[in-house]
Amino acid sequence: MVLVGCSTTQQLVSQSESRSVAFKARSRLLQDGKDIVKSVDVKWQAEKTAVVICDMWSRHWCDSASRRCAEMAPRINAFVSALRARGVLIIHCPSSGVKYYNNTPMRLRAKLAPMVKTEIPLRDWCSLDKTREPALPIDDSDNGCDCQPRCPTDSERMNLRQIAAIQMTDEDAVTDSAEAYYLMKQRGITNVIILGVHTNMCAWSAFFNSSNGLSRPECCSCARLNRYDV
């Protein structure tokens, strides 16, 4: 539908809305022994927001994980396509698979981000800190495979390219390292949305999702929407 003769105020509002990211954030806490879910309306500036797509490989070593990625990928692609159009930075992070994107504009963008010295060293993996974080609600000692029998953890079973159903464009970035943090600092990013697999493993602990040793992000929705202060 095309509207003709809209007022200047309406046009400004429309342009403003197209450069923002609005959603309903949810948080969960234990209060007086009861599990409480709270919701708040949040609006972020698109240019200060990034999306990190975590380990959406073409094939995982775990068959159920591969099926899960295939089901999620079209929805993720639709979501990030809409955010990209609003000016949100899209960072693709297929761990150990960035070599397949060498010399692409997306890979070079991440590599050229200037290194940032941090007060707390950026770590390769952020394990659960039991001194200030509760135990996960599931047992992840099997590395996240829920197949029966459990799949062999054979790297030859894997295709580390990002699944083709998620589009990459030249304006995006590709990395699997602290370059993601450096790029966010360069762009003045203050809000990060994390998508991908798995919530209890890489999306929780991988170094490109960490925020310089700060506390874990508040989980804002069941779709693994997270906010970091970077």
N, C-alpha and C positions, 0 to 999 in steps of 0.2 A: 504494500500500500504506500502511495506517495502522498504526502501532505503538502499543499501549496499555501503560501501566505502565512506561515507560522511567524509568531512574533520573535524579536531578537532575544528576549529573555528565554523563550522556549528553546531556541537554537543553542544558546549557551548552556542551558541545563542538559540538553541532549549531548553536546560535545563533552561536557564534564562527566556525565555518566559513562560515556564510551571509553574514558580513560581511567576508570576505577574498577575495583574488584569488590563486589559486595556479596556477603554470604552470612549465614547464621552459624556462629561458632558455638561449639558445645564443649563443656568441660565436666569432668566427673570427679567427685570427692566424697570422702567418708565423713559424715557429720552426725555425731551422737549415735554412732553405730549403724547409721543408715547410708545407703549408696544414693547420693544425690547427683542428678544431672542438671546442669544450668546451661541456658542458651542466651546468647547476646547477639545483636546485630552488629556486624563489623563491615567497615568500608576501608579498603586500602587504595593508595595511589598506584596505578599500574606500573609507572616507571620505577617505583621503589619495591616492586614485587618480582620474585623469580619462582619458577617451578623447577624442581629437581626430579627427573624421571630415573628411578633407581632400578638397575638390573633387570630391565625388561628384555631379556635375551631372546633370541630366536628359538633356542632350545636350552633348557635347564638340565642339570644332571638328574633331577627328580621329575618323573613323568607327570605327577599331579601339578607340580609347579609350572611345567610347560603348558599344561591345559589351562591353568589359571591365568597365565600371561596372555594366552590366545583369546580368552574370554574378556579380559580387562582392556586389551589394546585398543579396540575400536572406540570404546568410551573415553579412554585417556586421550586418544587422538582428537576426538571431537572437543574435549575439554580444553586441551592446550592450544588447539587451533583458534578457539574463541578468545582465549587469553592473549595469544600472540597478536591477534588483530587489535587488541586494546593496548599493546605496548609492553606486555609482560615478557621478561627474559625467560627463555626456555633452555634449560641445561640438561642434556642427555648424558646419563652416567651408566653406560654398560660396562661394569667392572671388568678389567683385563681385555676389553674389546675395542679400546680406543685406537689401537693400531690400524684397524680397518678404515679409519677416517683420517689418517695422516694426510696433510697437505690440503685438506678441505677447509673452506672458510670457517666452518664451525669449530674445527679442531684448532686452527691457528688463533681464533679469537680467545680461546681459553689459555693457550700457551703464552700469548703475548700479555696477559694480565700481569701487572707488576707484583712481585712478591711483597707480602706484607709481614713485617715482624710482629709477632704476637707475644704478649706477656706470658701466656700459657702455651707451650708447644702444641702444635696440631699433631694429633696421633693418628696412626694408620687405622686403628680399631678402638672404639670406645666401649669397653665391656661394662656390664651393669655395675654401678657403684653401690654396693650393699650398705654403705654407711649413710646414704641419703636417698636411696631408691628402693622401693619394694620389689619383691620377687615378681617375675612375669606370671600371668595367670595360666600359662601353659608350660609344659616341659619341652625345652628346645634342645635337649642334649643329643637328639638325633639329627641336628642341623636343619630341622624344619621339614623333613620328608614325612608325609602321612600316608604313603603308599604301603600296602601289605601284599607281598613282602617288601621291605625297604629297598629302594633303588640303590645300585652301586654308585659310589661317589667317584666316577671315572670321568676325568676331564675330557676324554675323547668323545664322550656322549654329548658334549656341549657345543653349541654354536653361539659364540659370544657377541655376534653382531646384534644390534638392537632389532627387535621384531619389526618387520617391514610395515606392519599395519599402523605404526606410529610414524608420522611424517617428520622428516628433518628438513629445515630450510636454512639458507645461507645466513640468516640473521640469528640463528640459534648458536649454542656452544656445545662442545663435546669434551668431556674430561672424566677421569675417575680418580682424581687426586685433590690435593689442597688448592689446586688452580680454581676450583669452584668458589672457594672462600675468597681468594684473591680477586676474582672477577666480580663477585658481589660487592666487595669493598670498593673496587674501582667504579662500579655503577651506582654506589650509594644505596644498595638494596638493604631494606630493613625488614622485609617480610618474605618468608619462604614457604612454599607449598611443596610437600613431598608426595609423590605418587610412585607406585611400583611395588616390588616384592623384596623381602617380606617384612611385615610390620615387626615381627619378633626377632628378625635377624638383621639384614643389611640396611633396611629402611630405618632401623633404630640405631645401628652402631657404626655404619661405614664412615670412613673419614671425610668423604665429600659431603656428608650430611651433618657433620659435627659443627659446633659453633664455638670454636676456640676454648673448649673445656667448660663452657657455661652449662647451666642446668638443661635437662631435656626439655624439648618443646611441649607446650600445652597441646594436647590432642583436641582438635577443633571439630572433627566430624568422623563418622564411621568410615568415610572414604580415605582416611589417613591424611587429613588436611592439617598441616602443622604450621605454627608460627615460631620463628626464631628471631632473636635480636642479634643481628650480625653487625 
